[in-house]
Amino acid sequence: MPSIFTTMATDKKKPAPPGFEDSLKALQALVEGLEKGDVPLEELVAKFTEGHALIKRCQEQLNGARLRLEQLRQQDDAPVPMDDPESPRD
């Protein structure tokens, strides 16, 4: 039988990933810190890895937004069916 602590831990929802703006701000802050030039090598590699992940997240979010906008545009370009005034109505 699972304990109450196990049940509580599995009931927690995974937090949503940060939004595009938050990811971009984090990336900008990271770059500003690296531009100072006084970062030890190990920390530099860790920050570079973090920055790479932030860039990837931003690109994925931009691609998702671009896809949604393209889908909306295609829906707008689709012909709107018009009722034929001559056809009998149900």
N, C-alpha and C positions, 0 to 999 in steps of 0.2 A: 504494500500500500504506500503510495507516495506521500511524503510529508507535506505539510502546509507550505513550507518554504519552497519545495520543488514546484508545487502547483502555482504559487505566486510568481515564481521566476518565469515559468513558461507562459503565463497569462499576459505578461508585458508585451506590448506591441513594439516592434522595431521603430525607432524614430525615423521620421522622414529625412532624406538627405537634404543638405542645405540648398536653398534656392540659388539661382544663377547669380544674383546680385551679391549674396553672401559669399559665394565661392570666388567671385571676381575680387571682392574686397580683401578676402584672405590672401589671394594670389598677389595682389598689389602690395599688401603689407609684407609678405614674404620677400618679394623682389626688393622693396625698399630696405629691408634688413640685410639682404645679401649685397646690395650696392654699397653699403658702408665699408665692406672689405675686411672687417675684423672678426670674421667667423672662422673658428677652427675647422680643419678639414672634415672631421667626422660629422660635425653639425652641418657643414656645408652640404655634404652628401645627403644627409637626412632631409634637409630643407629642399634640396633639389628634387628628391623623391616625392616629397609632399607637394611641391609645385607641379611636378609632372602629373600627379593624380588630380590636382585641382584643374589643370588645363584640360585633362581628359574629361572630367565631369562637366566643365563649361562647354566643351565641344559637343558632348552628348546632349546637353540641355538645349543648345542652339540648334542642333540637328533635329531634335524632337519638335521644337517650336517651328522650325522651317517646314517640317513635314505636315504639322497641323495646319499651318497657314496655306500650304499648297493644296491640302485636301479641301479646305474651305473655299479656296479660289476655284477649284474644279467643280465644287457643288454650285457655286454661283454661275459658272459658265454652262452648266447643264440646262437644257431647255426645261422650262416650267410647263407641265402638262396643263392644257386649258380644257375646260369642259366644252364639249360640242353642244351648242344650244339646240341642235336638231336631234341629238340622241335622247332616247327615253330615259327618264330617271327611275331609279328603283324605289 
